[in-house]
Amino acid sequence: MAHKHSSMTWLMLTTLYISQYIGISFVLTALVVVLRASGFALDKLALLNLIAFPIAGKLLFALAVDHILTFFQGRYRGWLIIAQGSMAVLLVVISFVDITQHFYTVVGLFFLYSIMTCIQDVAIDGLACKIFEPSERQKANAVQYAGNLCGNVIGGGVILLFYDIIQWQGALLVLATLTTISFVQLVFYVEPETEKTQVGDSGTQYRFFRQVTAFIRANKFWFLLLFILPSGFASAYALINPMLVDAGWSIADIGMVTKIYGSIIGVLSALSIIPLIKQFGRIKTLHYLVAFQTLPLLGLLILTKQQLETSMVYGVIGLYSLIQPALLASISTLIMDKAAPMQAKATFFSLQLSVIVVMGFIYAALAMYFASQYGYFFVLLSSILLNLIVVVLTLNIVDKAR
């Protein structure tokens, strides 16, 4: 496992991470715009959010990936082939269904697609934990978030720009083609066989769950940090779009600043984690990024008290996009460090990441609720105070959590 990974392995990793988000981003962004323009009611469009529901079950998918061997070579490669192939096939099938005539059928098919995306997600996380040395993990996580953001730009932005030309079927077939590229790469990839024992052997289940509880107890300070860490960026992200809508920005303008401009800067942010960790190390990099996250929150707070000038909005969203992906990549590198020594790598990676994802949804929902009751200024001021608490706790907790 101490060998250097080829450029083909890194290319495969990149295309897999890109394909993770192109379909979901298309549904939750581009498709909403297209259907709304066709006269679909908002309550019907709200059903599209159900497609993201399987994300809440990532830990269960990780347990399956770690405990059940497929008939393909490689524990994680086998699941990746099944998930990636299913994603491509489902996109092709959906392309032949008229969404205006069979809306619920398309929602159901995309729900299945979302399940396959989640399986692909946990399988690639497990594979990355397995094959990459500690010195390569920041690069792997940089590629992950950069790839996700590229997928976001393609599925939610680029496809929308060309939708009038390629239409429904063309859009889905483009997404299917991009998904097939990484499927072909997986077919020719050989996963290193480092583990000889089977995680799912009879008699190991009880021992495995004892291992999980022991892992949480041993890393209780780390889990406390994961619990409170999203309070800043999740609240900010939840409020950006409603603030722009309330200020009279068009859907196209909002899409340009958040999906395309923000994501392009986000790619650079994610990749910046490689030199940052090399220069400052994992712990100091996380310290600095959490502290700097206060700046875009402060920028959003200032925007609530004045007219939303285009240059100011681009500046604040640019600052947010410059910090948040690097912060997530930094956290994921530390998460990977803790999951890599475990046998059920996908499970222990997802266990930690699920805390951030679930708490992120909770903080975002609370931010929206309190903003409706007390206004944007109050919520953003609270987010800044919470983030400053996180900065102080990070200085104390991360060193204990190592």
Residue pairs with C-beta under 8 A, 6 or more apart in sequence:
1 130
1 131
1 133
1 192
1 194
2 133
5 131
5 132
5 136
8 185
8 189
9 131
9 189
10 143
11 185
12 182
12 185
12 186
12 189
13 124
13 128
13 140
13 143
13 144
13 147
14 143
14 146
14 147
15 147
15 178
15 181
15 182
15 185
16 80
16 84
16 120
16 124
16 147
16 182
16 185
16 186
17 124
17 143
17 144
17 146
17 147
17 148
17 151
18 147
18 148
18 150
18 151
18 154
18 178
18 182
19 84
19 87
19 120
19 151
19 178
19 179
19 181
19 182
20 117
20 120
20 121
20 124
20 147
20 148
20 151
21 147
21 148
21 149
21 151
21 152
21 155
22 151
22 154
22 155
22 175
22 178
22 179
23 87
23 91
23 110
23 113
23 117
23 155
23 175
23 179
24 51
24 52
24 114
24 117
24 155
25 151
25 152
25 154
25 155
25 156
25 259
26 155
26 156
26 159
26 171
26 175
27 48
27 51
27 110
28 48
28 49
28 51
28 52
28 156
29 155
29 156
29 157
29 160
29 255
29 259
30 155
30 156
30 157
30 159
30 160
30 163
30 171
31 48
31 99
32 45
32 48
33 160
33 251
33 255
34 160
34 163
35 45
35 99
36 42
36 45
36 251
38 100
40 103
44 103
47 104
47 107
48 107
48 110
50 107
50 111
51 107
51 110
51 111
51 113
51 114
52 114
53 111
53 114
54 61
54 111
54 114
54 115
54 117
54 118
55 114
55 118
55 357
56 358
57 118
58 118
58 121
58 122
58 350
58 353
58 354
58 357
59 347
59 350
59 351
59 354
61 115
61 118
61 119
61 121
61 122
61 350
62 122
62 125
62 126
62 344
62 346
62 347
62 349
62 350
62 351
63 344
63 347
64 119
65 75
65 76
65 79
65 119
65 122
65 123
65 126
65 346
65 347
66 75
66 126
66 199
66 200
66 343
66 344
66 345
66 346
66 347
67 199
67 200
67 344
68 200
69 75
69 78
69 198
69 200
70 78
70 79
70 81
70 82
71 78
72 78
72 81
72 82
73 190
73 191
74 189
74 190
74 191
74 193
75 126
75 191
75 195
76 123
76 124
76 126
76 127
76 130
76 191
76 346
77 127
77 186
77 189
77 190
77 191
79 119
79 120
79 123
80 120
80 123
80 124
80 127
80 186
81 183
81 186
81 187
82 116
82 119
83 116
83 117
83 119
83 120
83 123
84 116
84 120
84 179
84 182
84 183
84 186
85 183
86 112
86 113
86 116
87 113
87 116
87 117
87 120
87 179
88 176
88 179
88 180
88 183
90 109
90 110
90 112
90 113
90 116
91 113
91 172
91 173
91 175
91 176
91 179
92 172
92 173
92 176
93 109
94 106
94 109
94 110
94 113
94 172
95 168
95 169
95 171
95 172
95 173
95 176
96 169
97 105
97 106
97 109
98 168
99 106
99 168
122 346
122 349
122 350
123 346
125 336
125 339
125 345
125 346
125 349
125 350
125 353
126 345
126 346
126 347
126 349
127 191
128 137
128 140
128 144
128 336
129 336
129 339
129 340
129 345
129 346
129 348
129 349
130 191
130 192
130 194
130 340
130 345
131 191
131 192
132 139
132 140
132 336
132 340
134 337
134 340
137 333
137 336
137 337
137 340
138 273
138 274
138 277
138 278
138 282
138 329
138 330
138 333
139 274
140 333
140 336
141 270
141 273
141 329
141 330
141 332
141 333
141 336
142 270
142 271
142 272
142 273
142 274
142 329
143 270
144 270
144 329
144 332
145 266
145 269
145 270
145 325
145 328
145 329
145 332
146 266
146 267
146 270
146 271
146 325
149 263
149 264
149 266
149 267
149 270
149 325
150 263
150 267
152 259
152 263
153 259
153 260
153 263
153 264
154 178
155 175
156 255
156 259
157 255
157 256
157 259
157 260
157 263
159 166
159 171
159 174
159 175
160 255
162 171
163 171
166 174
195 343
197 343
198 204
199 208
199 343
199 344
208 344
211 342
211 344
212 347
212 348
212 351
215 342
215 348
215 351
216 223
216 351
219 338
219 401
221 397
221 400
221 401
222 338
222 352
222 397
222 398
222 401
223 352
223 355
224 393
224 397
225 390
225 393
225 394
225 397
225 398
225 401
226 331
226 352
226 355
226 356
226 359
227 355
227 359
228 359
228 386
228 389
228 390
228 393
229 290
229 331
229 356
229 359
229 390
229 394
230 356
230 359
230 360
230 363
231 359
231 363
231 383
231 386
231 387
231 390
232 290
232 293
232 294
232 297
232 383
232 384
232 386
232 387
232 390
233 293
233 320
233 324
233 327
233 360
234 359
234 360
234 361
234 363
234 364
234 367
235 297
235 363
235 364
235 366
235 367
235 379
235 380
235 382
235 383
235 386
236 296
236 297
236 300
236 320
236 380
236 383
237 320
237 324
237 364
238 363
238 364
238 365
238 367
238 368
239 300
239 367
239 368
239 371
239 376
239 379
239 380
240 258
240 300
240 317
240 320
241 254
241 258
242 368
242 371
243 300
243 303
243 304
243 308
243 376
244 253
244 254
244 257
244 258
244 308
244 313
245 254
247 307
247 308
249 257
249 308
257 313
257 314
257 317
258 317
261 314
261 317
261 318
261 321
262 317
262 318
262 320
262 321
263 321
265 318
265 321
265 322
266 321
266 322
266 324
266 325
267 325
268 322
269 321
269 322
269 323
269 324
269 325
269 326
270 325
270 326
270 328
270 329
272 326
273 285
273 326
273 329
273 330
273 333
276 285
276 288
276 326
276 330
277 285
277 330
277 333
280 288
282 330
282 333
282 334
282 337
283 398
283 399
283 402
285 330
286 327
286 330
286 331
286 334
286 394
286 398
287 391
287 394
287 395
287 398
289 323
289 326
289 327
289 330
290 327
290 387
290 390
290 391
290 394
291 391
292 323
293 323
293 324
293 327
293 387
294 384
294 387
294 388
294 391
295 319
295 323
296 316
296 317
296 319
296 320
296 323
296 324
297 380
297 383
297 384
297 387
298 384
299 312
299 315
299 316
299 319
299 320
300 316
300 320
300 376
300 380
301 377
301 380
301 381
301 384
302 312
302 316
303 312
303 313
303 316
304 375
304 376
304 377
304 380
305 377
306 312
331 356
332 353
334 398
335 349
335 352
335 353
336 349
338 348
338 352
339 345
339 348
339 349
339 352
342 348
367 379
367 383
370 378
370 379
370 382
371 378
371 379
